[in-house]
Amino acid sequence: MVANVCELHGPYEGVERRFLGRTHPPKCPDCVAAERAEKDESERRKKQAYREMRIRTLLGRSGIPERFLSRNFDNYRAENDGQRKALQVARAYAERFDDRLQHGGGLVFCGKPGTGKTHLAAAIANHVIQQGRTVVFSSVVRAVRSVKETYRKDSEMTEQDAIDALVMPDLLILDEVGVQFGTVTESLIMFEILNGRYEKVRPTIVMSNLTEDEITEYLGSRVVDRLKEGGGVLVAFDWDSYRGRVHKDDALPGRDVNPVDWSK
């Protein structure tokens, strides 16, 4: 052991080491610890910056409507038993999403418009993206159109490319199911997407203003059963619309705008 003096930390002892014929004095243990801590902090900052960049990228590519980017479980107002149940199911689905990726299992949100289906779906999407998972949020019309656009001669994508873009994300959220005309082509495209995700064990959330019976008839009992398989569930939003009161709800961000007087 030899005695040494560090300009920053004072005297310390250590063992000299010989390497390639030269004697190297021991380093100050406090300096070594400080260098290690600084390196660890630098790595932490890099990882955090990368994570934040990845989340911004995932959000930008997700297709979540801008109005719903700030929706989460805390600013969803549950005023009755049905809403509380819907909130509980949505939160549990998001928090156990890794399990959904293991077993599949989707969600079907169906029922009256303006009852919070999109809010809860967006809350799930935002939570999942924060975990670094890929999400695509799309209306059925937009999803079908993205596939049909590959039929053009100048398209750079094949039909399978467009379908894969909807099959491969960790979570797909399909809105406005049942709004479209339901042609044979559209039905086949929808089946390709939903069946492809089923085979890949990719969770899917379906939203519709149809009733439970109507959406089962529209999608087919086989498709609905596959969405429920692996722990999936159908939630009926059968309470009155909340949309007319959204601008008065302090729980929602950006809702402090007074009603416009159009008579002026």
C-alpha positions as CSV (number, residue, x, y, z in Angstrom):
1,M,0.0,0.0,0.0
2,V,1.2,3.5,-0.8
3,A,0.1,6.9,0.4
4,N,-1.1,9.4,-2.2
5,V,-2.8,12.7,-2.1
6,C,-5.7,13.8,-4.3
7,E,-6.0,17.5,-5.0
8,L,-9.8,17.2,-4.6
9,H,-10.2,14.6,-1.9
10,G,-7.0,14.6,0.1
11,P,-4.8,11.6,1.1
12,Y,-5.7,8.1,0.2
13,E,-4.0,4.7,0.1
14,G,-3.8,2.2,-2.7
15,V,-1.8,-0.4,-4.5
16,E,0.6,0.5,-7.3
17,R,0.3,-1.5,-10.5
18,R,2.9,-2.4,-13.1
19,F,1.9,-2.6,-16.7
20,L,4.2,-2.8,-19.8
21,G,7.2,-2.1,-17.6
22,R,5.8,1.1,-16.1
23,T,4.5,1.7,-12.6
24,H,1.1,3.2,-12.3
25,P,0.0,4.9,-9.1
26,P,-3.4,4.0,-7.7
27,K,-6.3,6.2,-8.5
28,C,-8.3,8.1,-5.9
29,P,-11.3,6.0,-5.0
30,D,-13.4,9.0,-4.6
31,C,-12.5,10.3,-8.1
32,V,-13.2,6.8,-9.5
33,A,-16.6,6.7,-7.8
34,A,-17.4,10.3,-9.1
35,E,-16.3,9.3,-12.7
36,R,-18.5,6.2,-12.5
37,A,-21.5,8.2,-11.2
38,E,-21.0,10.8,-13.9
39,K,-20.8,8.1,-16.6
40,D,-23.9,6.3,-15.2
41,E,-25.8,9.7,-15.2
42,S,-24.7,10.4,-18.8
43,E,-26.0,6.9,-19.8
44,R,-29.3,7.5,-18.0
45,R,-29.8,10.8,-19.7
46,K,-29.0,9.2,-23.1
47,K,-31.5,6.4,-22.5
48,Q,-34.2,8.9,-21.3
49,A,-33.6,11.1,-24.3
50,Y,-33.9,8.1,-26.6
51,R,-37.1,6.9,-24.8
52,E,-38.7,10.4,-25.1
53,M,-37.7,10.6,-28.8
54,R,-39.2,7.1,-29.4
55,I,-42.4,7.9,-27.6
56,R,-42.8,11.1,-29.7
57,T,-42.2,9.1,-32.8
58,L,-44.7,6.4,-31.8
59,L,-47.3,9.1,-30.9
60,G,-46.7,10.8,-34.3
61,R,-47.2,7.6,-36.2
62,S,-50.1,6.3,-34.1
63,G,-52.9,8.2,-35.8
64,I,-54.5,9.1,-32.5
65,P,-56.8,12.1,-33.2
66,E,-55.1,15.3,-32.0
67,R,-58.2,16.1,-29.8
68,F,-57.6,12.9,-27.9
69,L,-53.8,13.0,-27.4
70,S,-54.2,14.2,-23.9
71,R,-56.9,11.7,-22.9
72,N,-56.0,9.4,-20.0
73,F,-57.8,7.4,-17.3
74,D,-57.6,10.2,-14.7
75,N,-59.5,12.7,-16.8
76,Y,-62.2,10.3,-17.8
77,R,-65.3,11.2,-15.7
78,A,-67.2,8.1,-14.5
79,E,-70.6,9.1,-13.1
80,N,-72.5,5.8,-13.2
81,D,-71.9,2.1,-12.7
82,G,-71.6,1.5,-16.4
83,Q,-68.9,4.2,-16.9
84,R,-67.0,2.9,-13.8
85,K,-67.0,-0.6,-15.2
86,A,-65.8,0.6,-18.6
87,L,-63.0,2.6,-17.0
88,Q,-62.0,-0.3,-14.9
89,V,-61.9,-2.6,-17.9
90,A,-59.9,-0.1,-20.0
91,R,-57.4,0.6,-17.3
92,A,-56.8,-3.1,-16.5
93,Y,-56.4,-3.8,-20.2
94,A,-53.7,-1.1,-20.6
95,E,-51.9,-2.0,-17.4
96,R,-51.8,-5.7,-18.3
97,F,-51.0,-5.2,-22.0
98,D,-48.0,-7.4,-22.0
99,D,-50.3,-10.2,-21.0
100,R,-52.6,-9.3,-23.9
101,L,-49.6,-9.6,-26.2
102,Q,-49.1,-13.1,-24.9
103,H,-52.7,-14.3,-25.3
104,G,-54.3,-11.9,-27.7
105,G,-57.7,-10.8,-26.5
106,G,-59.3,-7.6,-27.8
107,L,-61.9,-5.1,-26.7
108,V,-65.2,-4.2,-28.3
109,F,-66.6,-0.8,-27.3
110,C,-70.1,-0.5,-28.7
111,G,-73.1,1.6,-28.0
112,K,-74.4,5.2,-28.1
113,P,-72.2,8.0,-29.6
114,G,-70.7,10.6,-27.3
115,T,-70.4,8.2,-24.3
116,G,-66.6,8.1,-24.0
117,K,-65.5,5.2,-26.2
118,T,-62.9,7.2,-28.0
119,H,-61.6,8.7,-24.7
120,L,-61.0,5.3,-23.2
121,A,-59.5,3.9,-26.3
122,A,-57.1,6.8,-26.6
123,A,-56.2,6.5,-22.9
124,I,-55.3,2.8,-23.6
125,A,-53.3,3.8,-26.6
126,N,-51.4,6.6,-24.8
127,H,-50.6,4.3,-21.9
128,V,-49.4,1.5,-24.2
129,I,-47.2,3.9,-26.2
130,Q,-45.6,5.1,-23.0
131,Q,-44.4,1.5,-22.6
132,G,-42.7,1.7,-26.0
133,R,-45.3,-0.3,-27.8
134,T,-46.6,0.4,-31.4
135,V,-50.1,1.6,-31.8
136,V,-52.2,2.4,-34.9
137,F,-55.5,4.3,-34.4
138,S,-57.7,4.3,-37.5
139,S,-61.3,4.5,-38.6
140,V,-62.4,1.5,-40.7
141,V,-63.0,3.8,-43.7
142,R,-59.3,5.1,-43.5
143,A,-58.0,1.5,-43.0
144,V,-59.9,0.2,-46.0
145,R,-58.9,3.2,-48.1
146,S,-55.2,2.6,-47.3
147,V,-55.5,-0.9,-48.8
148,K,-57.6,0.2,-51.8
149,E,-55.0,2.8,-52.7
150,T,-52.5,0.1,-53.5
151,Y,-54.7,-1.0,-56.4
152,R,-53.4,2.1,-58.4
153,K,-50.8,1.3,-61.0
154,D,-48.5,3.9,-59.6
155,S,-48.7,2.6,-56.0
156,E,-45.4,1.9,-54.3
157,M,-47.0,-0.4,-51.9
158,T,-48.6,-3.8,-52.5
159,E,-52.0,-4.8,-51.0
160,Q,-50.1,-7.1,-48.6
161,D,-47.9,-4.2,-47.5
162,A,-50.9,-2.1,-46.6
163,I,-52.6,-5.0,-44.7
164,D,-49.3,-5.8,-42.9
165,A,-49.1,-2.1,-41.7
166,L,-52.4,-2.8,-39.9
167,V,-51.6,-6.4,-38.8
168,M,-48.2,-5.9,-37.3
169,P,-48.5,-3.1,-34.7
170,D,-48.7,-4.2,-31.1
171,L,-52.2,-2.6,-30.8
172,L,-54.7,-1.7,-33.5
173,I,-57.7,0.5,-32.7
174,L,-60.5,0.5,-35.3
175,D,-63.1,3.2,-34.9
176,E,-66.5,3.7,-36.6
177,V,-67.0,0.1,-37.4
178,G,-70.3,-0.2,-39.2
179,V,-70.3,3.4,-40.7
180,Q,-69.0,2.3,-44.0
181,F,-71.3,0.7,-46.7
182,G,-70.1,-2.8,-46.1
183,T,-69.3,-3.9,-49.6
184,V,-67.9,-7.4,-50.3
185,T,-64.5,-5.9,-50.9
186,E,-64.5,-3.9,-47.7
187,S,-65.7,-7.0,-45.8
188,L,-62.9,-9.1,-47.2
189,I,-60.3,-6.4,-46.3
190,M,-61.6,-6.2,-42.8
191,F,-61.5,-10.0,-42.4
192,E,-57.9,-10.0,-43.7
193,I,-56.9,-7.4,-41.1
194,L,-58.7,-8.9,-38.2
195,N,-57.9,-12.5,-39.0
196,G,-54.3,-11.6,-39.6
197,R,-54.0,-10.0,-36.2
198,Y,-55.8,-13.0,-34.6
199,E,-53.3,-15.4,-36.1
200,K,-50.4,-13.1,-35.0
201,V,-51.9,-12.9,-31.5
202,R,-52.1,-9.1,-31.8
203,P,-54.7,-7.4,-29.6
204,T,-57.4,-5.3,-31.4
205,I,-59.8,-2.7,-30.0
206,V,-63.0,-2.2,-32.1
207,M,-65.3,0.8,-31.5
208,S,-68.8,1.2,-32.9
209,N,-72.0,3.1,-32.4
210,L,-73.9,-0.1,-33.2
211,T,-75.5,-2.2,-30.4
212,E,-74.0,-5.5,-29.3
213,D,-76.4,-7.5,-31.6
214,E,-75.8,-5.2,-34.5
215,I,-72.0,-5.3,-34.4
216,T,-72.1,-9.1,-34.0
217,E,-74.3,-9.3,-37.1
218,Y,-72.0,-6.8,-39.0
219,L,-68.7,-8.4,-38.1
220,G,-70.0,-11.9,-37.8
221,S,-70.1,-14.0,-34.6
222,R,-66.8,-15.7,-35.6
223,V,-64.9,-12.4,-35.7
224,V,-66.5,-11.2,-32.4
225,D,-65.6,-14.5,-30.7
226,R,-62.0,-14.1,-31.8
227,L,-61.8,-10.6,-30.4
228,K,-63.1,-12.0,-27.1
229,E,-60.7,-15.0,-27.1
230,G,-57.7,-14.8,-24.9
231,G,-59.4,-12.6,-22.2
232,G,-61.1,-10.1,-24.5
233,V,-64.4,-8.5,-23.6
234,L,-67.3,-6.5,-25.0
235,V,-68.3,-3.4,-23.2
236,A,-71.7,-1.8,-23.9
237,F,-71.8,2.0,-23.6
238,D,-75.5,2.3,-23.0
239,W,-75.7,5.6,-21.1
240,D,-76.6,9.1,-22.4
241,S,-74.2,11.1,-24.5
242,Y,-71.7,13.2,-22.5
243,R,-70.4,15.1,-25.5
244,G,-72.6,18.1,-25.0
245,R,-71.1,18.7,-21.5
246,V,-67.5,18.3,-22.4
247,H,-66.7,22.0,-22.7
248,K,-67.8,22.4,-19.0
249,D,-65.7,19.5,-17.7
250,D,-62.7,20.8,-15.8
251,A,-61.3,17.3,-15.7
252,L,-60.5,17.5,-19.4
253,P,-57.6,19.6,-20.6
254,G,-58.3,22.5,-23.0
255,R,-62.0,22.6,-22.1
256,D,-62.1,26.1,-20.5
257,V,-63.3,27.8,-23.6
258,N,-66.6,29.7,-23.2
259,P,-69.4,29.0,-25.7
260,V,-69.4,31.2,-28.7
261,D,-72.3,33.7,-29.2
262,W,-73.0,33.3,-32.9
263,S,-75.6,36.1,-32.8
264,K,-72.8,38.8,-32.8
